[in-house]
């Protein structure tokens, strides 16, 4: 079969491969919002890509959720909700600034048992590892998770990760815990930010910026981390 893909087609397929599970409404927001009938346009494109065998889909959810062709998760798997929660965080970021270098289920150590953040990205100029807690855990388990980040901090491996700046000292990402529950976790070496959403994160730094605007720009650092969300 001979067919021609538009750049938008290619971008949609790449985005689904990147985020593993993408619902129809998210595709509308990200790729079709500027059109006169965005939902109809999205439906038409997605049906065509599905019939061409370039994407998979599951109608276990409403609206339809689209998956990569080689998806290793079942179409009724709870893992789909996990990927949709990662996508939701990414979309919240996009309302402020499109994140760069986004990696879903990042495995920077390349080893089993190391840190495995749900999402890595560079957002407003600063690198972040993001943990999305859909379930409540014990504080001991959460501190153990933070301890893994500390262990990685004391290795030099993170300094040569591909996204590190070439013209500036290496930065260790801040760790954002997206959680409705506040955990009594701490670290002397890495910055931990606990918020219920990206919107809360931005409001938090917006308020801080307003208070410090006349004194100096809101640039905070710890352990080589730089945060500038203004």
N, C-alpha and C positions, 0 to 999 in steps of 0.2 A: 504494500500500500504506500502511495506517495502522498505526503502531506507537508505543509509548511507551517512552522511554528512562529508566532510573533514573539517579539522580545518580552512582552507581558506574559505570554504562555510560558516561556523559559523561566522567567522570574518567579512565577507562581509555583512551578514544579520544583525549582531550587528551594523556595521557601518552605514548601511541604516537606521536602527531604531534610531540611535543616531543623525544623521544629517537630517533626515526627507525626503530629496530629494537629490539624487546623480546621476549625469550624467555618462554615459558609459565611457567617456574619463577619468574622474577622477578615476573611478574604475581601468581602465587600468594602470594609473600612480601609484596608491597606492598598487595594488595587483598583477599585471601581467607584469610589466615593464621588469622584468628579463627574461621573456620567449622569445623564438625565434619568435613566432607570437602572440604578446600580445593581439591585437585586436580580432583576431579569437578565442583565448582562452577565453577571457572575454565574448564575445558574446555567446559562447557555454555554459559557466557556468551560465550566467544570464538567458538564455532561459530555461535551466534545472530547476533552482530555481523558475522561474516564473511558469512553468508548474506544479511544485510540490506544488504550492500555498503558497510558503514561502515569496514571495515578490510581490508587485504590480508594474506596470509600466505605463508610459504615453508616447505615441508617438506623443504628441502635440509639442514636442521639438526634435531637431536633434543635437546631437545624443540622443538616448532614455534616459529618466530620470526614475530612479527606486525609488519606495516609499515603506514604510512599509505596511504590510498587513492591519493593522488597521488605516491607514492614514485617518485623518479627514479633509483633504483638497481635493477639487475637482481636477481632473486631468488637468483642464485648468485654475487653479487658479493662480493669480499673486503671491500668497504666495510662489509658487514653486521657482520663481526668487529670492525671499528673502532668502530662504534656500540655493539656489545655491551660492548666494553672500557670505553667511557665510562659506560655504564649500570652496570657493575660497580663503578667508582669511586664513582658516586653512591650505590649501595646500601651500600657500605662506610661512607660518611658517615652514612647513615641509621641505622646501628647505634649512632651516638653522638648525632646531632642531625640533624633533617631540614634539608638545605640550603635556602636561600631564593634566589629570583631566578635559578634555574638556567637557563643558556643553553647549548645544545649548539652546538659550532662557532661560538663567538662571533666576530664581526667588528667590534670596537669602532671601528676607524678608518673603516670603510665604504669602504675603498679596497683595490684589489688590490695585493698586495705588502706589506701591513701585517701586524701580528700577527693570528694566527688561532688562538687557543687552542682546544683540544678542548672545554673546559668552563669556563664562568664560574659562580661561585656565591658566596653569602655563607654561610659556615660558622662556626657558633659566634661570630657577631658580626663576623667579619673577611672582607673580600673576597679571593677567590683567582682567578687564572687558572691553569688546569691543563693541562699538556702531557703526553700519555700516549705514551710511546715504546715501541712494540711491537717496533721494529727498532733495531739498533745503528747509530749514526751516528758520523762523525768528530767530534773535539772542535772542529775549525774550523767545522763546520756547526752544531753546537750553540751555539757562541759567537756565530755570526752570528744565530741565532734570538734569543739574549739581547740582542744589539745592537739588534734591532728593538724590543724592549720598552723599551730605554733611549731610543731615538729618540722613542718615543711618550711617555715620561715627560717629555721636555722640551717637549712641546706642552701647550696648555691644554685640549685637547679632552676628555681623560679626566675633568677636573674637573666637567664638566656631563653625564656619562653618567646615564641615568635612575635608576640605583640608588643614586647618591651621597646621603648623608644631607643633609637640608635644614637641620638644626640644629647641624651640626658641620663642621669643615673637611673638604674632599674627601680621600679616601684613594686612594692608588695600590695596586692589589692586589699581594699577594705572588704570586710565580710558583712553582708546584709542578711539579717534573719527576717524574712517576711512571716510574721506570726501574730495572731491575735493575743497570744500569751507572752508576758515578759518573763524571761528566765534570768535567774541570778548567776549569769556566766561572766567570766572576766578573762582578760589577757593583758599582760604588761608589754606585749610586743606587737600586737595587731589591733587594728581598730574594728570594733564590733558595733554594728548599728541594728537596733531592733525596732521595727516598725510594722504596722499592720498592712501597709500598702506603699507603693511608690508615691502616691499622692501625699501620704503622711510624711514621707521622707522629704519631699519638696517643700511642704509647708513648714516643716521643722527647720530647714536651712534658710527658707525665706524669712522666717521670724528672726533667726539668728543674724542674718545679713542686715535686716532693718536696724537691729540694735547696735551693730558694729560698723555700719556704713561710714559714719563720720570719723571713726577711729582708724580703721584699715580694712582692706578687702578681706572677705571671708575665705581665708585659705588656712586649712588646718592640716597638721601633719603628725604622724606618729609612726615610728619604726620604718621610715622611708615611704610612708603612705601620704599621698596628697589628695585632698578632697576640695573641689571647687565646683559647687553646683549652681553658682549664680550665672 
